[in-house]
């Protein structure tokens, strides 16, 4: 049986990776990277790794979907702070063939412990004499697989190890597109939208092929990842960051749906999406495809069953601005010779708070 090692314990890993692992009959071991993650790891272990997955939303025909299932794919949750030796020992387990991560944009840097930890784990794998693994980072960073490989090279310099890394392992660039949330009163339950999309580019291993085959179309193996990355980054995540910047301060809203349904903020955000964000992606995207995806985005964000708190989006806000909205501002000015007024306003509100 193939096993997946996940760096992180957050709701996206539970709501996406654990879900797909369940479908494929694979086991998932999680390694917490933060104190809050350590608490989730403790709760998962107390519950034998089980948690509730609740797909909630509307179907393509507008019919409500509100179901739940118990996910059993997580077999163990460890803490990098207190259980690293046990996590490191998994490098010698031949059934661990896939490695994934979700440590947020701010954790996906050389200044954080994560690159050093995964480098140490992969070096232990090399020293064990076992075959390499396929690495599937889930951080919303363009070229995330390539950048992770680069960071590992900066913390580990042994030429023989790096040569093995390039010949035996695959670092895939990926894109995750699924809204996953949780309630404070139910810290393990993953509330997810029915929409589920994980695009992966790179060398296809046997285990990755099995995971994709069992995903019912949710995991797409593609050679055109930049198209999907640009579409999501500009039309979903940039809009999230924009509404988080001014929604709570100027309008007192606390959730994504409240922001879009607000009589003043809602129209402002739709205009920002269609008049300032969408024009920065067409081209290279076709206008009809981008507009269709933008409309689906608004429908997903208005999901009456999900409580997607703006406070959750605010985590790592400075980094999110740098990767999501500042490039859109630069591209808009380049194309139209002036600053996008709505994004600029959100930027000023954000700077005034920070």
Residue pairs with C-beta under 8 A, 6 or more apart in sequence:
1 25
1 26
1 27
1 95
2 24
2 26
2 27
2 95
2 97
2 98
2 207
2 210
3 26
3 27
3 28
3 29
3 75
3 93
3 95
3 96
3 97
3 98
4 17
4 21
4 26
4 27
4 28
4 29
4 96
4 97
4 98
4 99
4 100
5 28
5 29
5 31
5 87
5 90
5 96
5 98
5 99
5 100
5 121
6 13
6 17
6 28
6 29
6 30
6 31
6 99
6 100
6 101
6 102
7 31
7 33
7 80
7 99
7 100
7 101
7 102
7 103
7 114
7 117
7 118
8 30
8 31
8 32
8 33
8 37
8 101
8 102
8 103
9 30
9 31
9 32
9 37
9 40
9 41
9 44
9 77
10 37
10 40
10 102
11 180
11 181
11 182
11 190
12 102
12 138
12 176
12 178
12 180
13 30
13 100
13 102
13 138
14 51
14 53
14 71
14 74
14 180
14 188
14 190
15 53
15 178
15 180
15 190
15 191
15 192
16 138
16 176
16 178
16 180
16 192
16 196
16 198
17 28
17 100
17 138
18 28
18 51
18 53
18 71
18 73
18 74
18 190
19 53
19 71
19 190
19 192
19 196
20 198
20 211
20 214
20 215
20 218
20 219
21 27
21 28
21 73
21 211
22 53
22 71
22 72
22 73
23 214
23 215
23 216
24 210
24 211
24 213
24 214
24 215
25 214
26 73
26 98
26 207
26 210
26 211
27 73
27 74
27 75
27 95
28 73
28 74
28 75
29 74
29 75
29 76
29 77
29 78
29 87
29 90
29 96
30 41
30 44
30 74
30 76
30 77
30 78
31 77
31 78
31 79
31 80
31 83
31 87
31 117
32 38
32 40
32 41
32 77
32 78
32 79
32 80
32 81
33 80
33 103
33 107
33 113
33 114
33 117
34 107
35 81
37 79
38 79
38 81
38 82
39 187
40 77
40 187
40 188
41 77
41 78
41 79
42 77
43 187
43 188
44 51
44 74
44 77
44 188
45 76
45 77
47 188
49 72
49 73
49 74
49 75
49 76
49 77
50 70
50 71
50 72
50 74
51 70
51 71
51 74
51 188
51 189
51 190
52 68
52 69
52 70
52 71
52 186
52 188
52 189
52 190
53 68
53 69
53 70
53 71
53 189
53 190
53 192
54 66
54 67
54 68
54 189
54 190
54 191
54 192
55 65
55 66
55 67
55 68
55 192
55 193
55 194
56 65
56 66
56 67
56 191
56 192
56 193
56 194
56 303
56 305
56 306
57 64
57 65
57 193
57 194
57 195
57 300
57 303
57 305
57 306
58 64
58 65
58 194
58 299
58 303
58 304
59 65
59 194
64 305
65 194
66 305
71 190
78 84
78 86
78 87
80 87
80 113
80 117
84 117
87 121
88 120
88 121
88 124
90 96
90 121
91 121
91 122
91 124
91 125
91 127
91 128
91 130
92 124
92 125
92 128
92 130
94 130
94 131
96 133
97 131
97 133
97 134
97 205
97 206
97 207
98 133
98 134
98 136
98 205
98 207
98 208
98 211
99 118
99 121
99 122
99 133
99 134
99 135
99 136
100 135
100 136
100 137
100 138
101 108
101 114
101 118
101 136
101 137
101 138
101 139
101 148
102 137
102 138
102 139
102 176
103 112
103 114
103 139
104 139
104 315
104 316
104 319
105 139
105 140
105 141
105 316
105 319
105 320
105 323
106 112
106 315
106 316
106 319
107 114
107 139
108 114
108 137
108 139
108 141
108 144
108 147
108 148
109 115
109 151
110 151
110 154
110 155
115 148
115 151
115 152
115 154
115 155
116 155
118 135
118 148
118 152
119 151
119 152
119 155
119 156
120 156
122 133
122 152
122 161
122 165
122 169
123 156
123 158
123 161
125 132
125 133
126 161
126 164
126 165
126 168
131 168
132 164
132 165
132 167
132 168
132 169
132 170
133 169
133 170
134 169
134 170
134 172
134 202
134 203
134 205
134 207
134 208
135 145
135 148
135 149
135 169
135 170
135 171
135 172
136 145
136 172
136 174
136 200
136 208
137 144
137 145
137 148
137 171
137 174
138 144
138 174
138 176
138 198
140 175
140 176
140 232
140 233
140 237
140 323
141 147
141 323
142 173
142 226
142 229
142 233
142 323
143 173
144 173
144 174
145 171
145 172
145 173
145 174
145 202
146 171
146 173
148 171
149 165
149 166
149 171
152 165
153 162
156 162
170 202
170 203
170 205
171 202
172 200
172 201
172 202
172 203
172 208
173 200
173 201
173 202
173 225
174 198
174 199
174 200
174 201
174 225
175 197
175 198
175 199
175 200
175 225
175 228
175 229
175 232
176 197
176 198
177 195
177 196
177 197
177 198
177 199
177 228
177 232
177 236
178 192
178 193
178 195
178 196
178 197
178 198
179 192
179 193
179 195
179 300
179 301
179 303
179 306
179 308
180 190
180 191
180 192
181 190
181 191
181 192
181 306
181 307
181 308
181 309
181 312
182 188
182 189
182 190
182 191
183 189
183 191
183 307
191 305
191 306
191 307
193 300
193 303
193 306
195 296
195 300
196 218
197 218
197 220
197 228
198 215
198 218
198 219
198 220
199 219
199 220
199 222
199 225
199 228
199 229
200 208
200 212
200 219
200 220
200 221
200 222
200 225
201 221
201 222
201 223
201 224
201 225
204 212
204 221
208 221
209 221
211 219
212 219
212 220
212 221
220 228
222 228
227 284
227 285
230 281
230 284
230 285
231 281
231 285
231 289
231 290
231 293
233 323
233 324
234 277
234 278
234 280
234 281
234 324
234 328
235 273
235 277
235 278
235 281
235 290
235 293
235 294
235 297
236 297
237 320
237 324
238 277
238 324
238 325
238 328
239 269
239 272
239 273
239 277
239 297
239 301
240 256
240 313
240 324
241 313
241 317
241 320
241 321
241 324
241 325
242 269
242 272
242 325
242 342
242 343
242 346
243 253
243 256
243 259
243 260
243 265
243 269
243 310
243 313
244 310
244 313
244 314
244 317
245 317
245 321
245 346
245 347
245 349
245 350
246 265
246 345
246 346
246 349
246 350
247 253
247 258
247 259
247 262
247 265
247 310
248 254
248 310
248 311
249 349
249 353
250 265
250 349
251 259
251 262
251 264
251 265
253 259
253 262
253 265
253 310
254 309
254 310
254 311
255 307
255 308
255 309
255 310
256 301
256 306
256 308
256 309
256 310
256 313
257 301
257 302
257 303
257 304
257 306
257 307
257 308
259 265
259 266
259 269
259 310
260 266
260 269
260 270
260 298
260 301
260 302
261 302
268 342
270 298
271 342
272 340
272 342
272 343
272 346
273 294
273 297
273 298
274 291
274 294
275 342
276 328
276 332
276 340
276 341
276 342
276 343
277 294
277 328
277 343
278 290
278 291
278 294
279 332
279 335
279 336
280 328
280 331
280 332
280 335
281 290
282 290
301 308
313 320
317 350
317 354
318 354
321 347
321 350
325 343
325 346
325 347
328 340
328 343
329 339
329 340
329 343
329 344
329 347
332 339
332 340
332 343
333 339
333 340
